[in-house]
Each structure stands twice: as structure tokens, then as C-alpha cells.
Amino acid sequence: MTEYRTDPKEASPSHVEDPRYPPLTKVDLRAEAARVTETYRNFVVSGINDHCVRLAVMQGEYPWHKHLKSDECFLVLEGELEIDVAGDRTHRLRPGEAFTIPAGIVHRTRAQTRTVNLCFEAREAYTDVVFEDHP
């Protein structure tokens, strides 16, 4: 099992992560999130065809970036997630709300307090991630 590095700028061009749980396994997302003690942790919980479901626990800012080939759909479970979209505005998501970023759109996620979200994306989304200094 590989976990995404805490510093996203260290991502390798071939980063692909295996799911933490195999198919036909019930996953307790609350328990998984409760085990996270870092201010940022992001890992693949399960796989679906050529996509994955990531669980992210964060407080603070993730750098501006884009995925060249993969859309990202965020679903907030706990806290409030802010998604800044370059050239647009900030979108605030509360528990139970979802938001999709199309491939190629520069964005960043932020959380003022501990926030837990799921991210649905192509399994190899971190293979084509491009980090930006600013939009």
C-alpha cells in the first residue's frame, strides 16, 4: 500500500496508489478518518473500474494544481471544504454537498478546521497532476 506524500510537490510522475480495501469489503469511513492525526492525509480507500475513491482529512491549504486528464468530484463528510477555482470564485461545501472540477481547471482546496472529504477521480490522476505557483 502506497500513501500520497504529505508534500504534494514530491509526487512522482508515475504515482499510482493501490486501494486500501479490496472489493466486497465494508469500509468504515468515520473510523478511517478518526485514525488520521496529521493535518493532511489523503489515501485511496477503494477502486472502481479505472477510478478510485480517496479519503482526505485536511486542515490548511493544498497547493494550486490541475489534472490534465481527470475530473475530480469532492463530497464533504465532515467540516467545511473551500475550493478555489482560478478565474472563478471560492465554492464552500458543507457535509453532504458535492462539487466537480473538470480536467484541466486550476484549483486548490482549503479548510479552516479539520475537514473530511471523499474525492472520486481517475486512478492515475496524480500521474498527470501539474502544480502551479499561483493561478
TORPA-401031 format. One line per 4 residues: number of its first residue (from 1); their letters; for each residue x negated, y, z of N, C-alpha, C, O. Coordinates in steps of 0.1 Angstrom, whole numbers, plus 5000, padded with zeros to 4 digits. Layout:
BEGIN
NUM) a) X,Y,Z,X,Y,Z,X,Y,Z,X,Y,Z ~ ... .
//
This chain:
BEGIN
1) mtey) 4991,4988,5000,5000,5000,5000,4991,5012,5000,4982,5013,5008 ~ 4994,5022,4991,4986,5034,4990,4996,5045,4994,5007,5045,4991 ~ 4990,5055,5002,4998,5067,5005,4992,5079,4999,4980,5080,4997 ~ 5000,5088,4995,4996,5100,4989,4988,5108,4999,4991,5109,5010 .
5) rtdp) 4977,5113,4995,4968,5121,5003,4975,5133,5009,4983,5139,5003 ~ 4971,5137,5021,4977,5149,5027,4974,5161,5019,4983,5170,5018 ~ 4962,5162,5013,4959,5173,5005,4962,5170,4990,4955,5162,4984 ~ 4973,5175,4985,4977,5171,4971,4967,5174,4961,4967,5168,4950 .
9) keas) 4958,5184,4963,4948,5187,4953,4938,5176,4951,4929,5176,4942 ~ 4938,5166,4960,4929,5155,4959,4935,5143,4951,4928,5133,4949 ~ 4946,5145,4946,4953,5134,4938,4945,5130,4926,4939,5139,4919 ~ 4943,5117,4924,4936,5113,4912,4945,5112,4900,4957,5111,4901 .
13) pshv) 4939,5113,4888,4947,5113,4876,4954,5099,4874,4963,5098,4865 ~ 4950,5089,4882,4956,5076,4880,4964,5071,4892,4967,5060,4894 ~ 4969,5081,4900,4976,5078,4913,4990,5072,4910,4998,5079,4905 ~ 4991,5059,4913,5004,5053,4913,5005,5045,4926,4996,5038,4930 .
17) edpr) 5016,5046,4932,5018,5041,4945,5028,5029,4946,5039,5030,4940 ~ 5025,5018,4952,5034,5007,4954,5045,5011,4964,5042,5018,4974 ~ 5057,5006,4962,5067,5008,4972,5064,5001,4986,5058,4991,4986 ~ 5068,5008,4996,5065,5002,5010,5074,4990,5012,5070,4981,5019 .
21) yppl) 5086,4990,5006,5096,4979,5008,5099,4972,4994,5101,4979,4984 ~ 5100,4959,4994,5105,4952,4982,5120,4953,4980,5127,4957,4989 ~ 5125,4949,4968,5139,4949,4966,5146,4939,4976,5139,4931,4982 ~ 5158,4941,4978,5166,4933,4987,5162,4934,5002,5164,4925,5010 .
25) tkvd) 5157,4946,5005,5153,4949,5019,5160,4961,5023,5159,4972,5017 ~ 5167,4960,5035,5173,4972,5040,5162,4981,5047,5154,4976,5054 ~ 5163,4994,5044,5153,5004,5049,5160,5014,5058,5170,5020,5055 ~ 5155,5015,5070,5160,5024,5080,5152,5038,5078,5141,5039,5083 .
29) lrae) 5158,5047,5070,5151,5059,5067,5149,5068,5079,5138,5075,5080 ~ 5158,5068,5089,5156,5076,5101,5144,5070,5109,5136,5078,5114 ~ 5143,5057,5110,5132,5051,5117,5119,5054,5110,5109,5058,5116 ~ 5119,5054,5097,5106,5057,5089,5102,5071,5091,5090,5074,5094 .
33) aarv) 5112,5080,5091,5109,5095,5093,5104,5097,5108,5095,5105,5110 ~ 5110,5090,5117,5106,5092,5131,5092,5088,5134,5086,5093,5143 ~ 5087,5078,5126,5073,5074,5128,5062,5084,5123,5051,5083,5127 ~ 5067,5093,5115,5057,5103,5110,5054,5114,5120,5063,5120,5125 .
37) tety) 5041,5116,5123,5037,5126,5133,5030,5137,5126,5028,5148,5133 ~ 5026,5136,5114,5019,5146,5107,5028,5157,5102,5041,5155,5102 ~ 5023,5169,5099,5032,5180,5094,5035,5177,5079,5045,5183,5074 ~ 5028,5168,5073,5032,5164,5059,5028,5150,5057,5017,5145,5059 .
41) rnfv) 5038,5142,5053,5036,5128,5048,5046,5125,5038,5058,5129,5039 ~ 5042,5119,5027,5050,5116,5015,5046,5102,5011,5035,5100,5008 ~ 5056,5093,5010,5053,5079,5005,5064,5073,4998,5076,5077,5001 ~ 5062,5063,4990,5072,5056,4982,5078,5046,4991,5072,5037,4997 .
45) vsgi) 5091,5047,4993,5099,5038,5001,5103,5026,4992,5102,5014,4997 ~ 5109,5028,4980,5113,5017,4972,5112,5021,4957,5111,5033,4953 ~ 5112,5011,4949,5111,5013,4934,5124,5009,4928,5131,5000,4932 ~ 5128,5016,4917,5140,5013,4909,5135,5014,4894,5133,5025,4889 .
49) ndhc) 5135,5003,4887,5130,5002,4873,5117,5010,4872,5107,5006,4879 ~ 5116,5020,4864,5103,5028,4863,5103,5041,4871,5095,5050,4869 ~ 5112,5041,4882,5113,5052,4891,5110,5048,4905,5110,5036,4908 ~ 5109,5058,4914,5107,5055,4928,5115,5065,4937,5119,5075,4932 .
53) vrla) 5117,5061,4949,5123,5069,4959,5112,5072,4969,5107,5063,4976 ~ 5108,5085,4971,5098,5089,4981,5105,5095,4993,5115,5101,4992 ~ 5100,5092,5005,5104,5098,5017,5094,5109,5020,5082,5105,5021 ~ 5098,5121,5022,5088,5132,5025,5093,5138,5039,5104,5142,5040 .
57) vmqg) 5083,5139,5048,5085,5146,5060,5075,5158,5060,5063,5156,5057 ~ 5080,5170,5061,5071,5181,5060,5076,5193,5068,5087,5195,5072 ~ 5066,5201,5072,5068,5214,5077,5056,5223,5072,5045,5219,5073 ~ 5060,5234,5065,5050,5242,5058,5052,5242,5043,5064,5241,5039 .
61) eypw) 5042,5245,5036,5043,5247,5021,5035,5236,5013,5024,5232,5017 ~ 5042,5231,5003,5035,5223,4993,5030,5232,4982,5038,5242,4979 ~ 5019,5230,4976,5014,5239,4965,5023,5240,4953,5031,5231,4950 ~ 5022,5251,4946,5029,5253,4933,5024,5242,4923,5012,5239,4923 .
65) hkhl) 5033,5235,4916,5029,5225,4907,5040,5222,4897,5051,5228,4898 ~ 5037,5213,4887,5047,5209,4878,5044,5194,4874,5032,5190,4875 ~ 5054,5187,4870,5052,5174,4865,5055,5174,4850,5066,5179,4846 ~ 5046,5170,4842,5048,5172,4827,5059,5163,4821,5065,5167,4812 .
69) ksde) 5060,5151,4827,5070,5141,4821,5081,5137,4830,5090,5130,4826 ~ 5081,5141,4843,5091,5136,4852,5100,5147,4858,5094,5156,4864 ~ 5113,5145,4858,5122,5153,4866,5120,5148,4881,5115,5137,4883 ~ 5124,5157,4890,5124,5154,4904,5137,5157,4910,5142,5169,4908 .
73) cflv) 5143,5148,4917,5156,5151,4924,5154,5150,4939,5149,5140,4944 ~ 5156,5161,4946,5154,5162,4961,5168,5160,4968,5177,5167,4963 ~ 5168,5152,4978,5180,5150,4986,5176,5152,5001,5168,5144,5006 ~ 5181,5162,5007,5177,5165,5021,5185,5157,5031,5197,5155,5030 .
77) lege) 5178,5151,5040,5184,5142,5051,5184,5150,5064,5193,5148,5072 ~ 5174,5158,5066,5173,5165,5079,5165,5178,5077,5156,5179,5069 ~ 5169,5189,5084,5163,5202,5083,5168,5210,5071,5179,5208,5067 ~ 5159,5219,5067,5163,5227,5055,5151,5228,5046,5140,5232,5050 .
81) leid) 5153,5225,5033,5142,5225,5023,5144,5237,5014,5155,5239,5009 ~ 5133,5245,5013,5134,5256,5003,5126,5252,4991,5114,5247,4992 ~ 5131,5254,4979,5125,5250,4967,5123,5263,4959,5133,5269,4954 ~ 5111,5268,4957,5108,5280,4949,5106,5275,4935,5098,5267,4932 .
85) vagd) 5113,5282,4926,5112,5279,4911,5106,5291,4905,5111,5302,4906 ~ 5094,5289,4898,5087,5300,4892,5097,5307,4882,5103,5300,4874 ~ 5097,5320,4882,5105,5328,4873,5120,5327,4876,5128,5333,4869 ~ 5124,5321,4887,5138,5320,4891,5140,5325,4905,5137,5337,4908 .
89) rthr) 5144,5316,4914,5146,5321,4928,5143,5309,4937,5140,5298,4933 ~ 5146,5311,4950,5145,5301,4960,5158,5294,4962,5168,5301,4964 ~ 5158,5281,4962,5170,5273,4964,5169,5267,4978,5159,5260,4980 ~ 5179,5269,4987,5178,5263,5000,5188,5252,5001,5200,5253,4998 .
93) lrpg) 5182,5240,5005,5190,5228,5007,5191,5224,5021,5182,5224,5029 ~ 5203,5220,5025,5206,5215,5038,5209,5200,5037,5211,5195,5026 ~ 5210,5193,5049,5213,5179,5048,5226,5176,5040,5236,5182,5041 ~ 5224,5166,5031,5234,5161,5022,5235,5169,5009,5243,5165,5000 .
97) eaft) 5226,5178,5007,5225,5186,4994,5213,5181,4986,5203,5177,4991 ~ 5215,5181,4973,5205,5176,4963,5203,5187,4953,5211,5195,4950 ~ 5191,5186,4947,5187,5196,4936,5177,5189,4927,5168,5183,4932 ~ 5178,5191,4914,5169,5185,4905,5161,5196,4898,5166,5206,4893 .
101) ipag) 5148,5193,4897,5138,5201,4890,5135,5194,4877,5129,5183,4877 ~ 5137,5200,4865,5134,5193,4853,5119,5193,4851,5111,5201,4856 ~ 5114,5183,4843,5100,5181,4840,5095,5194,4834,5102,5201,4826 ~ 5082,5198,4837,5076,5210,4832,5079,5223,4839,5073,5233,4836 .
105) ivhr) 5088,5223,4849,5091,5235,4856,5082,5237,4868,5081,5228,4876 ~ 5075,5248,4869,5066,5251,4880,5075,5254,4893,5084,5262,4892 ~ 5071,5247,4904,5079,5249,4916,5070,5245,4928,5059,5240,4927 ~ 5076,5248,4940,5069,5243,4952,5081,5242,4962,5091,5248,4962 .
109) traq) 5078,5233,4972,5087,5231,4983,5081,5237,4996,5069,5237,4998 ~ 5091,5241,5004,5087,5247,5017,5097,5243,5028,5108,5241,5025 ~ 5092,5243,5040,5101,5240,5052,5096,5248,5064,5084,5246,5068 ~ 5105,5256,5069,5101,5264,5081,5100,5255,5094,5092,5257,5103 .
113) trtv) 5109,5244,5094,5109,5235,5105,5108,5221,5099,5109,5219,5087 ~ 5105,5211,5108,5104,5197,5103,5116,5194,5094,5128,5196,5098 ~ 5114,5189,5082,5124,5186,5072,5121,5172,5066,5109,5169,5064 ~ 5131,5164,5064,5130,5151,5058,5139,5151,5046,5150,5155,5046 .
117) nlcf) 5132,5147,5035,5140,5146,5022,5136,5133,5015,5125,5128,5017 ~ 5145,5129,5006,5141,5119,4996,5139,5126,4983,5145,5136,4979 ~ 5129,5120,4975,5126,5125,4962,5127,5114,4952,5121,5103,4954 ~ 5135,5115,4942,5137,5105,4932,5130,5110,4919,5132,5121,4914 .
121) eare) 5120,5102,4915,5112,5106,4903,5106,5094,4896,5107,5083,4901 ~ 5100,5096,4885,5093,5086,4877,5082,5080,4886,5075,5088,4893 ~ 5080,5067,4885,5070,5061,4894,5056,5067,4892,5048,5068,4902 ~ 5053,5072,4880,5040,5077,4877,5040,5093,4877,5032,5099,4870 .
125) aytd) 5049,5099,4884,5050,5113,4885,5037,5120,4889,5034,5131,4884 ~ 5030,5114,4898,5017,5120,4903,5006,5118,4893,4995,5123,4896 ~ 5008,5110,4883,4997,5108,4873,4996,5121,4864,4985,5124,4860 ~ 5008,5127,4862,5007,5139,4853,5010,5152,4860,5014,5162,4854 .
129) vvfe) 5008,5153,4874,5010,5165,4881,5000,5175,4878,4988,5172,4877 ~ 5004,5188,4877,4994,5199,4874,4997,5209,4885,5008,5215,4886 ~ 4986,5212,4893,4987,5222,4904,4984,5235,4898,4975,5237,4890 ~ 4991,5245,4903,4990,5259,4898,4985,5268,4910,4989,5265,4921 .
133) dhp) 4977,5278,4907,4973,5287,4918,4984,5295,4922,4986,5298,4934 ~ 4992,5300,4913,5004,5307,4915,5012,5308,4902,5006,5306,4891 ~ 5025,5310,4903,5033,5309,4890,5031,5322,4882,5037,5323,4871 .
//
